[in-house]
Structures are given as C-alpha cells and as structure tokens.
C-alpha cells in the first residue's frame, strides 16, 4: 500500500496507467457521487477494521483500498456476509485513487493502519507517509477531517509524525482514537504507536 515514487514513465507504462485509471474512475463513480463525503482506509487488508466500522456507521459511505487482489476478495466476502451497502473495497493504490476521485468528493476520516514500514533506509522513498503525499490528501480532505495513523514500528512513527506535523494542513491533535477493532496486522504487532491530525 505504497504510493508510486515519481519518475519518468515509459510510453508502455503510461498507456497502462491511463487505462487502469480510466477503469478505476468508472468504479469510483458508481460509489462516490460528486461532492460525496466518505471514510477512507488505505491498506484495508482483509477488511476486518472497515467492516466493523461500517457496521456501526451505516449512514456513512466507507471505502477501503488495497493493492493486493486476494485481500480485496476476502474483504468483499466480509462485506457481503455483513450485508453492508455502505461499504466498498477497491483494488487500487493511493495515488491512483486520489487521481480519479469524483469532483468535490471529500473524505471525513482517513485511516492508515500498520502500513509497510520499509525499514531499510534505501527503501524509505517507498513509504506512504511522505511530504508530497500528505499534501495531496489534504486537497481531498473535508473541513475538520481526521487523519488516523498507526504503526508498530517506532522509527516510522517518529518520521511520520514529523512529516505530518510539518504540513500546516494537518495539525496534530491529542484527540483520542475513536474506534477500535482487531485486525490481522494489529494482532501480530508487539506494540503500536498512534497519532491523530485534524484538517482545519
């Protein structure tokens, strides 16, 4: 669930990207109307967290994305068993999803739970929480939107907190974590470090 590092695109890849985003735009248009508000989870995994959240917030449109098809399939099975019409899972990365969101659609909350920490220094460029990404999501945040970030890897938490705090669009808050539900990744974590930021 990383975003793609900016680099020159080959003509072949550029064509693939255009087609992929065109298909994703059609999928998103069926779920989110222009001006819609939604709760978003990046890296929804097997769907445990967002399914539990959507069950308690049936008036809220909830969208989870993940880049792995098998995870999306398992999450979709949970959605169908729970009969949650307000819940949707989409195979997509965050960059593509942001690029195709309908005009005016804004998230009211974004959950990023246990993203890949890419612990080796040479891989840090692949981390999701980067200054450019934090700026892009700010453009799609509704007024007062919450950004919830949690990791079990303290060095990543320290870096992410610094990156988020440096962006004036995401002031850090002492607000408590609003909703807990066990997930596969959280059950494996020996520790967890969490932060909340609120869009002005």
Short mmCIF file of the C-alpha atoms (twelve columns), coordinates in Angstrom:
data_MODEL
# 
_entry.id   MODEL 
# 
loop_
_atom_site.group_PDB 
_atom_site.id 
_atom_site.type_symbol 
_atom_site.label_atom_id 
_atom_site.label_alt_id 
_atom_site.label_comp_id 
_atom_site.label_asym_id 
_atom_site.label_seq_id 
_atom_site.Cartn_x 
_atom_site.Cartn_y 
_atom_site.Cartn_z 
_atom_site.pdbx_PDB_model_num 
ATOM 1   C CA . UNK A 1   0.000   0.000   0.000   1 
ATOM 2   C CA . UNK A 2   2.647   2.388   -1.025  1 
ATOM 3   C CA . UNK A 3   2.386   5.261   -3.394  1 
ATOM 4   C CA . UNK A 4   4.488   5.269   -6.507  1 
ATOM 5   C CA . UNK A 5   7.673   7.275   -6.477  1 
ATOM 6   C CA . UNK A 6   7.586   9.961   -9.164  1 
ATOM 7   C CA . UNK A 7   9.801   9.080   -12.122 1 
ATOM 8   C CA . UNK A 8   9.644   9.405   -15.915 1 
ATOM 9   C CA . UNK A 9   7.128   6.966   -17.361 1 
ATOM 10  C CA . UNK A 10  7.847   4.797   -20.357 1 
ATOM 11  C CA . UNK A 11  5.240   5.062   -23.130 1 
ATOM 12  C CA . UNK A 12  4.156   1.492   -22.423 1 
ATOM 13  C CA . UNK A 13  3.636   2.109   -18.727 1 
ATOM 14  C CA . UNK A 14  1.947   5.449   -19.373 1 
ATOM 15  C CA . UNK A 15  -0.618  3.660   -21.554 1 
ATOM 16  C CA . UNK A 16  -1.230  1.044   -18.876 1 
ATOM 17  C CA . UNK A 17  -1.645  3.780   -16.265 1 
ATOM 18  C CA . UNK A 18  -4.189  5.657   -18.371 1 
ATOM 19  C CA . UNK A 19  -6.270  2.510   -18.891 1 
ATOM 20  C CA . UNK A 20  -6.042  1.482   -15.239 1 
ATOM 21  C CA . UNK A 21  -7.146  4.874   -14.025 1 
ATOM 22  C CA . UNK A 22  -9.977  5.021   -16.554 1 
ATOM 23  C CA . UNK A 23  -11.348 1.741   -15.200 1 
ATOM 24  C CA . UNK A 24  -10.855 2.877   -11.625 1 
ATOM 25  C CA . UNK A 25  -12.622 6.164   -12.353 1 
ATOM 26  C CA . UNK A 26  -15.689 4.221   -13.512 1 
ATOM 27  C CA . UNK A 27  -15.640 2.121   -10.352 1 
ATOM 28  C CA . UNK A 28  -15.348 5.161   -8.108  1 
ATOM 29  C CA . UNK A 29  -18.121 6.993   -9.949  1 
ATOM 30  C CA . UNK A 30  -20.530 4.177   -9.052  1 
ATOM 31  C CA . UNK A 31  -19.700 4.551   -5.360  1 
ATOM 32  C CA . UNK A 32  -18.974 8.237   -4.835  1 
ATOM 33  C CA . UNK A 33  -21.038 10.998  -6.372  1 
ATOM 34  C CA . UNK A 34  -19.585 14.486  -6.934  1 
ATOM 35  C CA . UNK A 35  -19.430 16.243  -3.579  1 
ATOM 36  C CA . UNK A 36  -19.756 12.994  -1.604  1 
ATOM 37  C CA . UNK A 37  -18.289 12.564  1.874   1 
ATOM 38  C CA . UNK A 38  -16.715 9.252   2.834   1 
ATOM 39  C CA . UNK A 39  -14.485 7.455   5.305   1 
ATOM 40  C CA . UNK A 40  -11.350 6.075   3.672   1 
ATOM 41  C CA . UNK A 41  -8.927  3.337   4.677   1 
ATOM 42  C CA . UNK A 42  -5.647  2.905   2.820   1 
ATOM 43  C CA . UNK A 43  -4.352  -0.645  3.024   1 
ATOM 44  C CA . UNK A 44  -7.609  -2.245  4.124   1 
ATOM 45  C CA . UNK A 45  -6.100  -5.736  4.148   1 
ATOM 46  C CA . UNK A 46  -8.699  -8.416  4.768   1 
ATOM 47  C CA . UNK A 47  -11.320 -5.810  5.673   1 
ATOM 48  C CA . UNK A 48  -11.650 -6.508  9.385   1 
ATOM 49  C CA . UNK A 49  -11.393 -2.926  10.589  1 
ATOM 50  C CA . UNK A 50  -13.512 -1.174  7.990   1 
ATOM 51  C CA . UNK A 51  -16.228 -3.842  8.030   1 
ATOM 52  C CA . UNK A 52  -16.623 -3.397  11.783  1 
ATOM 53  C CA . UNK A 53  -16.580 0.381   11.393  1 
ATOM 54  C CA . UNK A 54  -19.165 0.386   8.601   1 
ATOM 55  C CA . UNK A 55  -21.467 -1.872  10.612  1 
ATOM 56  C CA . UNK A 56  -21.602 0.756   13.354  1 
ATOM 57  C CA . UNK A 57  -21.833 3.715   10.965  1 
ATOM 58  C CA . UNK A 58  -24.350 2.562   8.369   1 
ATOM 59  C CA . UNK A 59  -25.167 6.118   7.334   1 
ATOM 60  C CA . UNK A 60  -21.537 6.672   6.299   1 
ATOM 61  C CA . UNK A 61  -20.015 5.629   2.982   1 
ATOM 62  C CA . UNK A 62  -16.828 3.684   3.711   1 
ATOM 63  C CA . UNK A 63  -14.171 2.903   1.095   1 
ATOM 64  C CA . UNK A 64  -11.168 0.666   1.650   1 
ATOM 65  C CA . UNK A 65  -8.386  0.275   -0.884  1 
ATOM 66  C CA . UNK A 66  -5.568  -2.240  -1.125  1 
ATOM 67  C CA . UNK A 67  -3.187  -3.176  -3.911  1 
ATOM 68  C CA . UNK A 68  -3.439  -6.943  -3.367  1 
ATOM 69  C CA . UNK A 69  -6.362  -8.644  -5.155  1 
ATOM 70  C CA . UNK A 70  -6.599  -11.572 -2.722  1 
ATOM 71  C CA . UNK A 71  -7.049  -9.186  0.206   1 
ATOM 72  C CA . UNK A 72  -9.793  -7.319  -1.624  1 
ATOM 73  C CA . UNK A 73  -11.577 -10.599 -2.400  1 
ATOM 74  C CA . UNK A 74  -11.539 -11.601 1.268   1 
ATOM 75  C CA . UNK A 75  -12.705 -8.154  2.332   1 
ATOM 76  C CA . UNK A 76  -15.553 -8.277  -0.180  1 
ATOM 77  C CA . UNK A 77  -16.719 -11.596 1.258   1 
ATOM 78  C CA . UNK A 78  -16.913 -9.973  4.685   1 
ATOM 79  C CA . UNK A 79  -18.886 -7.097  3.221   1 
ATOM 80  C CA . UNK A 80  -21.408 -9.432  1.588   1 
ATOM 81  C CA . UNK A 81  -21.844 -11.563 4.694   1 
ATOM 82  C CA . UNK A 82  -22.486 -8.443  6.758   1 
ATOM 83  C CA . UNK A 83  -24.898 -7.024  4.174   1 
ATOM 84  C CA . UNK A 84  -23.300 -3.579  4.278   1 
ATOM 85  C CA . UNK A 85  -24.456 -1.454  1.358   1 
ATOM 86  C CA . UNK A 86  -22.414 1.492   2.683   1 
ATOM 87  C CA . UNK A 87  -19.108 -0.408  2.476   1 
ATOM 88  C CA . UNK A 88  -16.892 -0.784  -0.597  1 
ATOM 89  C CA . UNK A 89  -13.475 -2.323  -1.222  1 
ATOM 90  C CA . UNK A 90  -11.436 -1.425  -4.301  1 
ATOM 91  C CA . UNK A 91  -8.153  -2.749  -5.615  1 
ATOM 92  C CA . UNK A 92  -6.111  0.414   -6.087  1 
ATOM 93  C CA . UNK A 93  -3.116  2.263   -4.810  1 
ATOM 94  C CA . UNK A 94  -3.482  5.613   -3.104  1 
ATOM 95  C CA . UNK A 95  -2.068  7.691   -5.960  1 
ATOM 96  C CA . UNK A 96  -4.481  6.223   -8.500  1 
ATOM 97  C CA . UNK A 97  -7.444  6.563   -6.152  1 
ATOM 98  C CA . UNK A 98  -6.709  10.221  -5.473  1 
ATOM 99  C CA . UNK A 99  -6.308  10.873  -9.185  1 
ATOM 100 C CA . UNK A 100 -9.765  9.585   -10.121 1 
ATOM 101 C CA . UNK A 101 -11.953 10.735  -7.250  1 
ATOM 102 C CA . UNK A 102 -15.134 12.468  -8.476  1 
ATOM 103 C CA . UNK A 103 -15.102 16.237  -8.416  1 
ATOM 104 C CA . UNK A 104 -15.766 17.596  -4.942  1 
ATOM 105 C CA . UNK A 105 -15.662 14.218  -3.186  1 
ATOM 106 C CA . UNK A 106 -14.003 14.629  0.209   1 
ATOM 107 C CA . UNK A 107 -13.074 12.207  2.966   1 
ATOM 108 C CA . UNK A 108 -14.154 12.945  6.522   1 
ATOM 109 C CA . UNK A 109 -11.705 10.466  8.035   1 
ATOM 110 C CA . UNK A 110 -8.680  8.587   6.737   1 
ATOM 111 C CA . UNK A 111 -7.312  5.512   8.491   1 
ATOM 112 C CA . UNK A 112 -3.780  4.304   7.733   1 
ATOM 113 C CA . UNK A 113 -3.204  1.268   9.912   1 
ATOM 114 C CA . UNK A 114 0.108   -0.597  10.034  1 
ATOM 115 C CA . UNK A 115 1.417   0.359   6.579   1 
ATOM 116 C CA . UNK A 116 4.565   -1.322  5.318   1 
ATOM 117 C CA . UNK A 117 7.378   0.465   7.214   1 
ATOM 118 C CA . UNK A 118 10.021  -0.204  4.553   1 
ATOM 119 C CA . UNK A 119 12.627  -0.267  7.337   1 
ATOM 120 C CA . UNK A 120 15.772  -0.266  5.177   1 
ATOM 121 C CA . UNK A 121 16.964  3.274   4.529   1 
ATOM 122 C CA . UNK A 122 17.261  2.756   0.783   1 
ATOM 123 C CA . UNK A 123 13.551  1.856   0.731   1 
ATOM 124 C CA . UNK A 124 12.288  4.840   2.746   1 
ATOM 125 C CA . UNK A 125 11.289  6.521   -0.501  1 
ATOM 126 C CA . UNK A 126 8.542   3.878   -0.787  1 
ATOM 127 C CA . UNK A 127 6.879   4.794   2.489   1 
ATOM 128 C CA . UNK A 128 3.326   6.059   2.241   1 
ATOM 129 C CA . UNK A 129 3.759   8.951   4.671   1 
ATOM 130 C CA . UNK A 130 5.846   11.429  2.692   1 
ATOM 131 C CA . UNK A 131 5.548   15.223  2.388   1 
ATOM 132 C CA . UNK A 132 4.169   15.098  -1.167  1 
ATOM 133 C CA . UNK A 133 1.522   12.520  -0.278  1 
ATOM 134 C CA . UNK A 134 0.425   14.366  2.870   1 
ATOM 135 C CA . UNK A 135 -0.061  17.457  0.744   1 
ATOM 136 C CA . UNK A 136 -2.129  15.609  -1.845  1 
ATOM 137 C CA . UNK A 137 -4.510  14.077  0.647   1 
ATOM 138 C CA . UNK A 138 -5.029  17.488  2.233   1 
ATOM 139 C CA . UNK A 139 -6.552  18.636  -1.055  1 
ATOM 140 C CA . UNK A 140 -9.206  15.915  -0.720  1 
ATOM 141 C CA . UNK A 141 -9.938  16.341  2.984   1 
ATOM 142 C CA . UNK A 142 -13.213 17.818  4.137   1 
ATOM 143 C CA . UNK A 143 -13.227 20.560  6.753   1 
ATOM 144 C CA . UNK A 144 -12.380 19.009  10.103  1 
ATOM 145 C CA . UNK A 145 -11.374 15.711  8.513   1 
ATOM 146 C CA . UNK A 146 -9.354  13.359  10.699  1 
ATOM 147 C CA . UNK A 147 -6.164  11.569  9.730   1 
ATOM 148 C CA . UNK A 148 -5.541  8.466   11.840  1 
ATOM 149 C CA . UNK A 149 -2.140  6.798   11.580  1 
ATOM 150 C CA . UNK A 150 -0.930  3.730   13.478  1 
ATOM 151 C CA . UNK A 151 2.202   1.591   13.188  1 
ATOM 152 C CA . UNK A 152 4.078   -0.971  15.248  1 
ATOM 153 C CA . UNK A 153 7.452   0.334   14.040  1 
ATOM 154 C CA . UNK A 154 8.561   3.241   16.225  1 
ATOM 155 C CA . UNK A 155 11.167  4.710   13.837  1 
ATOM 156 C CA . UNK A 156 8.474   5.010   11.162  1 
ATOM 157 C CA . UNK A 157 6.095   6.569   13.663  1 
ATOM 158 C CA . UNK A 158 8.694   9.178   14.604  1 
ATOM 159 C CA . UNK A 159 9.313   10.026  10.954  1 
ATOM 160 C CA . UNK A 160 5.590   10.067  10.067  1 
ATOM 161 C CA . UNK A 161 4.775   12.325  12.998  1 
ATOM 162 C CA . UNK A 162 7.463   14.751  11.865  1 
ATOM 163 C CA . UNK A 163 6.237   14.733  8.254   1 
ATOM 164 C CA . UNK A 164 2.609   15.286  9.242   1 
ATOM 165 C CA . UNK A 165 3.448   17.980  11.816  1 
ATOM 166 C CA . UNK A 166 5.420   19.886  9.178   1 
ATOM 167 C CA . UNK A 167 2.316   20.294  7.000   1 
ATOM 168 C CA . UNK A 168 0.026   23.129  8.217   1 
ATOM 169 C CA . UNK A 169 -2.953  21.329  6.693   1 
ATOM 170 C CA . UNK A 170 -2.655  18.603  9.337   1 
ATOM 171 C CA . UNK A 171 -2.240  19.979  12.869  1 
ATOM 172 C CA . UNK A 172 -1.607  17.159  15.334  1 
ATOM 173 C CA . UNK A 173 -4.255  16.573  17.981  1 
ATOM 174 C CA . UNK A 174 -4.428  14.948  21.404  1 
ATOM 175 C CA . UNK A 175 -7.876  13.653  20.476  1 
ATOM 176 C CA . UNK A 176 -8.375  10.009  21.469  1 
ATOM 177 C CA . UNK A 177 -8.544  7.167   18.939  1 
ATOM 178 C CA . UNK A 178 -12.252 6.920   18.039  1 
ATOM 179 C CA . UNK A 179 -12.774 3.276   17.129  1 
ATOM 180 C CA . UNK A 180 -11.011 0.002   17.841  1 
ATOM 181 C CA . UNK A 181 -11.457 -3.327  16.092  1 
ATOM 182 C CA . UNK A 182 -8.891  -6.157  15.952  1 
ATOM 183 C CA . UNK A 183 -7.160  -6.693  12.622  1 
ATOM 184 C CA . UNK A 184 -4.742  -9.311  11.327  1 
ATOM 185 C CA . UNK A 185 -1.859  -6.852  11.388  1 
ATOM 186 C CA . UNK A 186 -2.684  -5.409  14.806  1 
ATOM 187 C CA . UNK A 187 -2.913  -8.891  16.337  1 
ATOM 188 C CA . UNK A 188 0.660   -9.548  15.200  1 
ATOM 189 C CA . UNK A 189 2.021   -6.236  16.496  1 
ATOM 190 C CA . UNK A 190 4.070   -6.261  19.671  1 
ATOM 191 C CA . UNK A 191 3.465   -2.539  20.144  1 
ATOM 192 C CA . UNK A 192 1.509   0.228   18.498  1 
ATOM 193 C CA . UNK A 193 2.062   3.925   18.074  1 
ATOM 194 C CA . UNK A 194 -0.842  6.136   17.036  1 
ATOM 195 C CA . UNK A 195 -1.468  9.739   16.081  1 
ATOM 196 C CA . UNK A 196 -4.418  11.887  15.104  1 
ATOM 197 C CA . UNK A 197 -4.305  15.008  12.934  1 
ATOM 198 C CA . UNK A 198 -7.247  17.265  12.076  1 
ATOM 199 C CA . UNK A 199 -7.705  19.344  8.936   1 
ATOM 200 C CA . UNK A 200 -8.592  22.964  9.809   1 
# 
